[in-house]
């Protein structure tokens, strides 16, 4: 079987309640597309019925795949999914679909040609944040300032949970990823830039979900430490030879 054009990778930890609606939205969108596709749910360490939910939907959606791991960590789940995917373009999507699924088209040719990594941005002109409390936005901007200072100058929104990688970029980046938690985004993008891949930002509409798993203070502090770890890893040569 030839490789699909699009792989959608969904990390899923205790997502039995949000996955059904999201999988149905994805199916309605994909069923209107002319290209080939697959959807990969990566479950790691859930204590609920996430696995059973996915297995039930596999009976309805033959393109749906399930990967299981007993180890927790969003970064680990994304790494497993990206390396298992076969798509020419590999799209990371949060299980809550806080970005409307139809906006995936903004990340694919012909609307977005000639990129290696495309990341959703809630900050560029044309983007819109809907329903987000002001304090959460402010905390996010503080963290993004740290990201730009320590690792990724010039990128406005590295932590949005929607990103698209070409197959070439995914195969090069994710074997080098070391962080298994929430900071994997910054590390993956750091590696991409380190290896000379072109990163572009795409403005999106983003809807705040009050059931977000992000713990603002604890996660921000942990991620700040991870940014320093990324710099140390680069100095040790863990990300290969710099191409730019």
HELIX and SHEET records of a PDB file:
HELIX    1   1 UNK A   16  UNK A   30  1                                  15    
HELIX    2   2 UNK A   50  UNK A   58  1                                   9    
HELIX    3   3 UNK A   74  UNK A   84  1                                  11    
HELIX    4   4 UNK A  101  UNK A  107  5                                   7    
HELIX    5   5 UNK A  134  UNK A  150  1                                  17    
HELIX    6   6 UNK A  167  UNK A  173  1                                   7    
HELIX    7   7 UNK A  174  UNK A  176  5                                   3    
HELIX    8   8 UNK A  184  UNK A  194  1                                  11    
HELIX    9   9 UNK A  216  UNK A  236  1                                  21    
SHEET    1   A 7 UNK A  64  UNK A  69  0                                        
SHEET    2   A 7 UNK A  37  UNK A  44  1                                        
SHEET    3   A 7 UNK A   6  UNK A  12  1                                        
SHEET    4   A 7 UNK A  89  UNK A  93  1                                        
SHEET    5   A 7 UNK A 162  UNK A 166 -1                                        
SHEET    6   A 7 UNK A 117  UNK A 121 -1                                        
SHEET    7   A 7 UNK A 199  UNK A 203  1                                        
SHEET    1   B 2 UNK A 128  UNK A 130  0                                        
SHEET    2   B 2 UNK A 205  UNK A 207  1                                        
END                                                                             
